[in-house]
Amino acid sequence: MESSIVDTQRNDMQMYTDFFSLFVGSVVGKKRFEGLCFRENLSNFVTISDEALALLIFENNYDR
C-alpha cells in the first residue's frame, strides 16, 4: 500500500515543520507567519483553506 504525502508528513516531524515554514508560510505571508509562529497557535492565524492551498501547491510541484 502506497502512503500519501499527507501520511508521510504526519509521520516525519521535520518534514511537517519544513512544509509549514516553506509552503504555509508563503501562503499566509512570510512576515506575518514568522512574527506569529512562535507566539501563537497555528490555528489562530492559519486557516484550513491556507493549509489546503499549501498542500495543493506542494503536491503539484512535488516531482520538481
N, C-alpha and C positions, 0 to 999 in steps of 0.2 A: 504494500500500500504506500503510495507516494504521499509525503507530507506537503502541506501547503506552506506558502511563505508566512502566513499568519501563525501557523503552528510552530514553525521554526523560530520565529521571533519570540513567541511566548516562552520557549524553552531555552533561549540564549539571551541572558540579561544584557550582555554587551551589545548584541545586535539590536535589541529593543531600544536601548539607550541611544545608539547611533541613529536608528531610524527616527526617533523623536527629535534629536538635535538637528539632524540634517534635513529631514523632509517635513515634519510637523512644524519645526521652527521656521522654515521658509514659507509655509502656508499661513501661519499665524502672523508672521513678521519677525525678523531676526531680533530687532531691538526690543520689541515687546516680549518675545519669548525669553531672551537672555535676561531681561530685567525681572521677570516673574518666576522663572522655572525653579529657582532655589528658595523662593519666599512663599509661593502659593502652591496649592494642589493643582495638578494639571487640569483637573476637571473644572476648576474655577475660571480658566481662560482659554481652554481648548475645547471646541465643540466636537460632537460626534461627526459632524459634516467635515470639519477640518481634518480629523483623523482619517476619515474615509477618502477624502481627496488626496491626502498624502500617501495613503496606501495604494490608490489607483495610479498615482504618478510613479511610485516605487515599482509596482507590478509591470507597468507599461515600459519601463526603462531598465528592468532587471537584467536583461541579456547584454546591455551595453556596458 
